[in-house]
Amino acid sequence: MYFSVDRTEDFEVRGERPSVEVMDMNKLEKGNNQNSIMLKVDKVAKSFGGLKAVDECCLEVRQGTITGLIGPNGAGKTTLFNIITGHYKPDKGEIYFEGEPIHGLAPHQIFSKKIYRTFQITREFAQMTVLENLMLVPGGQIGEKIWNTWLRPFAVKAQEKEIRDKALEVLEFVELIHLKDEYAGSLSGGQKKLLELARSMMADPKIVLLDEPGAGINPTLMRKLMDNIQTLCHEKGITFLLIEHDMDLVMNLCEPIIVMSEGKKLAEGCADEIKSDPRVLEAYLGGQYR
Amino acid sequence: MEELARISAYLVSLAIMAGIYSVFCLGLNIQWGYTGLFNIGIAGFFCIGAYTSALITTPKPTGVYARYVHQLFGLDMPFIVGLIGAAIVCGIVAYLIGIPTLRLREDYLAIATLGIAETIRLIFNNEQWLANGPRGLMGLPQPLSWLVDPKHYNYVYLAIVLTVVLIIYLLIERAIRSPWGRVLRAIREDEISAAMSGKDIFKFKMQALVLGSMIMGIGGALYAHYTRAISPSVFTPLYGTFIIWVMLMAGGSGNNKGAILGAFVVWGIWIGTKFMTDMLPYTLKARAPYIRFLFIGILLEIILIYRPQGLLGEEKRVSKLVE
């Protein structure tokens, strides 16, 4: 009696177990992804003369999130981006990416860790075509070694074809394909923002740092941009950290949101928490919402 | 008939010099046209290339000559070794100049190269032991001179120069059309953005500086074996640097075909104005060179104002390996 009951229970359990396990695993993995810290900024400081642009700032970006970074002008957001991506060396403090220290590396070394950034004022290569702007980005191109261009022309050509095809695919995705042979400098402001996003996709990044992706672009393009960011995050698992002043964009897109003020992290939380945090209102929204 | 032969001989000598200048233009085009490196010390590489090849290809003077001609060494090697040696030595010098200057902003490179070019010329002028000081070196060998009568040797040399131009052109085109050239253009457009796209800016700028200077070294060597006698007074900023810039600007910076075209057009104009000033009365003739300098300067101004892209201009797409 006992035996058989046990057995049936056993069977039932066995029958269900796989699905339960799979579900658990899924949850676990997702939970893990959401929780594991991808980028950690630890007590980073940077001064310009007497001005403390970033002042012992600590913050973390978790994998798989679209993290928003907001704060009043001069809060040190862009400076922090410049420090993370190697354009400035921090006066002190440490930055870890996936557990590895990356502070003090040169920009091209940061790129090789699969961190990509865009700029507040777009920095496209104006006198190069849109397609070439994209084809430049992928790392490890054998044709970037000059002797390979002479000694291994076929390998270079084959790889070039691959890169070209990938670039066309990306242009298709961001809907700039009809402009592929135009000079990047002749695009409109909004199209340049899309181009920046497209370039970041060419890098196969793990994390993309976007500096005001929505600044100065019309609402239609803005929606397109937001959709693209969401698609990339959910389908390709790319993590985003973005600076933005457009509150609609930030509140709809970002979770969590980090608020910086005077070079420090002031608050962190979901959109509702941030909206109702009195310190944030004080520092950032200028108090007019009180 | 005699007249025709004289004209064709003259045109050949003109084409040889234009061909040699094309080599310099191709070298400068890598540095300025594609990478945006402001090298205004071409004369320095011109000088080093010429002297290196001279020292490699001439024998060290012996006997009574040794008292009058001082040179550091004389290897008595063939012409081709001279060309390669000139390229290598210029490459090394460019590398040494690049280490401190390429990390700085572009105008510092300009000042540094300008100063270094003049320094190099003065070293060759003042250091008697190195390459015979202001009197320079003479009797450089001419390659393949046994082929024809010395009277017609220039035709052979023209063929050699044009072959060298063609080889350099093809090698550069291949590299520029590849991802390597794309990175150079990106650096010219926006260094910071190129760095953010994972490119080691310093490395690529160094490669462009060194490769361009090596080509200039070859140009210097070609010049030395053409005139067969060199002295420091040749490598002045006007003939060694300025005119090459005018050629590149006129032909089309960022276009290798334009670089070659510019060399031929500007050299043609330069020689053409000499014809014209030769017709002036004797008293004015002495001052004529200055009018020609002025003329070339005005030409540059006109190009920069009315056709800044040059005769051919830059092609829209640089990467043409795959269509």
Interface residues (C-beta under 8 A of the other chain):
Chain A: T85 H87 A106 P107 H108 F111 S112 Y116 R117 F119 R123 E124 F125 A126 Q127 M128 T129 L131 E132 M135 L136 V137 G139 Q141 I142 G143 E144 K145 I146 N148 T149 W150 P153 V156 K157 E160 K161 I163 R164 D181 Y183 R199 A203
Chain B: L171 R174 A175 R177 S178 P179 W180 R182 V183 R185 A186 R188 E189 D190 I192 S193 A194 A195 M196 S197 G198 K199 D200 I201 Q207 L211 E314 K316 R317 V318 S319 L321 V322
